[in-house]
Amino acid sequence: MQEEIENKTVTLIVNSSKFSGRVLRASISKFLAFTKNMIHESKAVKPKGRQSVKKLVAQNQGVTSMEFEKDEDIRSFERFARKYGVDYAVKRADGEKDKLLIFFKARDADAITAAMEDYTNHWKNKSREDRPSVRKLLAQFRSMMEKDLDRAKKRDLSR
């Protein structure tokens, strides 16, 4: 009788350990499948702003382009494009060194028009005469610093 109880106890322990092992393995596999699914969903987010031409075309929303002079500041245009939420790509024109092509989604045509208008108005309104000279500003700051140093020296000498 004692031996029979011991055998049943051992069988119960073995079966429960097998059961918990199976449950643990199943739960881990479900967790891994869930995280793999989450990674795929996070990669499915469409890129915003500046991107490669390949990524822009891959979104299948139609792409249009416009020429841009290289000597103009492309970074300032990018600031206006971000402001208007335009998805775009920049590429050099083939055979021409000073021309850039800006590709953007066809659905962003109104936004790119507004961004270009804002960009051109910004540079029309801001002429060289309106912008302060960097050298003049540096000279002003230098003179201010010299005055502060003179004051500090006088204060230290008076103590």
C-alpha positions as CSV (number, residue, x, y, z in Angstrom):
1,M,0.0,0.0,0.0
2,Q,2.8,2.4,0.9
3,E,4.7,1.6,-2.2
4,E,1.6,2.2,-4.3
5,I,1.0,5.6,-2.8
6,E,4.7,6.5,-3.4
7,N,4.4,5.4,-7.1
8,K,1.3,7.5,-7.6
9,T,2.9,10.5,-6.0
10,V,6.0,10.2,-8.2
11,T,3.8,9.8,-11.3
12,L,1.8,12.9,-10.3
13,I,5.0,15.0,-9.8
14,V,6.4,13.8,-13.2
15,N,3.1,14.5,-15.0
16,S,2.7,18.0,-13.4
17,S,6.3,18.9,-14.4
18,K,5.7,17.8,-18.0
19,F,2.5,19.8,-17.9
20,S,4.2,23.0,-16.6
21,G,7.0,22.5,-19.2
22,R,4.5,22.3,-22.0
23,V,2.6,25.3,-20.8
24,L,5.8,27.3,-20.4
25,R,6.9,26.4,-23.9
26,A,3.6,27.3,-25.4
27,S,3.5,30.6,-23.6
28,I,7.0,31.5,-24.7
29,S,6.2,30.7,-28.3
30,K,3.1,32.8,-28.2
31,F,5.1,35.7,-26.7
32,L,7.7,35.4,-29.4
33,A,5.0,35.4,-32.1
34,F,3.4,38.5,-30.5
35,T,6.7,40.4,-30.4
36,K,7.5,39.4,-34.0
37,N,4.1,40.7,-35.1
38,M,4.7,44.0,-33.2
39,I,8.1,44.5,-34.9
40,H,6.4,44.0,-38.4
41,E,3.7,46.5,-37.5
42,S,6.2,49.1,-36.3
43,K,8.2,48.8,-39.5
44,A,5.0,49.3,-41.5
45,V,4.9,53.0,-40.5
46,K,5.4,55.2,-43.6
47,P,8.4,57.5,-43.4
48,K,7.8,61.2,-43.1
49,G,9.7,64.2,-44.5
50,R,12.9,63.7,-46.4
51,Q,13.5,60.2,-47.7
52,S,15.0,58.3,-50.6
53,V,13.3,58.3,-54.0
54,K,12.9,54.5,-53.7
55,K,11.0,54.8,-50.5
56,L,8.8,57.6,-51.9
57,V,7.9,55.7,-55.0
58,A,7.3,52.5,-52.9
59,Q,4.3,54.2,-51.2
60,N,2.3,54.0,-54.5
61,Q,0.7,57.4,-54.2
62,G,2.1,59.0,-57.4
63,V,5.3,61.1,-57.6
64,T,5.8,64.4,-59.2
65,S,9.0,66.5,-59.4
66,M,10.3,70.0,-59.8
67,E,13.7,71.5,-60.5
68,F,15.6,73.4,-57.9
69,E,18.7,75.5,-58.4
70,K,21.7,74.1,-56.5
71,D,23.0,77.5,-55.6
72,E,19.9,78.2,-53.6
73,D,19.9,77.0,-50.1
74,I,18.3,73.5,-50.1
75,R,18.3,73.4,-46.3
76,S,16.1,76.4,-45.9
77,F,13.6,74.8,-48.4
78,E,13.6,71.6,-46.2
79,R,12.6,73.7,-43.2
80,F,9.5,75.0,-45.1
81,A,8.7,71.4,-46.4
82,R,8.8,70.1,-42.8
83,K,6.6,73.0,-41.7
84,Y,3.9,72.0,-44.3
85,G,4.3,68.2,-43.7
86,V,5.5,67.4,-47.2
87,D,7.1,64.0,-48.0
88,Y,9.9,64.6,-50.5
89,A,13.1,63.3,-51.9
90,V,16.1,65.2,-53.3
91,K,18.2,64.0,-56.2
92,R,20.8,65.6,-58.5
93,A,19.6,66.0,-62.1
94,D,21.5,63.7,-64.5
95,G,24.1,65.6,-66.5
96,E,23.6,68.9,-64.8
97,K,25.8,69.8,-61.8
98,D,23.8,72.8,-60.6
99,K,20.3,71.4,-60.8
100,L,18.5,69.3,-58.2
101,L,15.2,67.5,-58.6
102,I,12.8,67.4,-55.7
103,F,10.3,64.5,-55.9
104,F,7.2,64.7,-53.8
105,K,3.9,62.8,-53.6
106,A,1.2,63.9,-56.0
107,R,-1.3,64.3,-53.1
108,D,1.1,66.9,-51.6
109,A,0.9,69.2,-54.6
110,D,-1.1,71.9,-52.8
111,A,1.2,71.7,-49.7
112,I,4.4,71.9,-51.9
113,T,2.9,74.9,-53.7
114,A,2.3,76.6,-50.4
115,A,5.7,75.7,-49.1
116,M,7.4,77.0,-52.3
117,E,5.4,80.3,-52.1
118,D,6.4,80.7,-48.4
119,Y,10.0,79.9,-49.3
120,T,10.2,82.4,-52.1
121,N,8.4,85.1,-50.1
122,H,10.9,84.5,-47.2
123,W,13.9,85.1,-49.5
124,K,12.3,88.0,-51.3
125,N,11.6,89.8,-48.1
126,K,14.9,89.1,-46.6
127,S,17.5,91.0,-48.6
128,R,21.2,91.4,-47.7
129,E,20.6,94.9,-46.4
130,D,18.0,93.7,-43.9
131,R,20.2,90.9,-42.5
132,P,22.8,92.1,-40.0
133,S,26.5,91.7,-40.9
134,V,28.1,88.9,-38.8
135,R,31.3,91.0,-38.6
136,K,29.4,93.9,-37.2
137,L,27.7,91.8,-34.6
138,L,31.0,90.3,-33.6
139,A,32.5,93.7,-33.2
140,Q,29.6,94.8,-31.0
141,F,30.0,91.7,-28.8
142,R,33.7,92.2,-28.6
143,S,33.3,95.8,-27.4
144,M,30.6,94.7,-24.9
145,M,33.0,92.0,-23.5
146,E,35.8,94.5,-23.2
147,K,33.6,96.9,-21.2
148,D,32.6,94.0,-18.9
149,L,36.3,93.1,-18.4
150,D,37.2,96.7,-17.7
151,R,34.4,96.9,-15.1
152,A,35.5,93.6,-13.5
153,K,39.1,94.8,-13.3
154,K,38.1,98.0,-11.7
155,R,35.9,96.2,-9.2
156,D,38.7,93.8,-8.3
157,L,41.1,96.7,-7.8
158,S,38.8,98.6,-5.5
159,R,38.6,95.7,-3.1
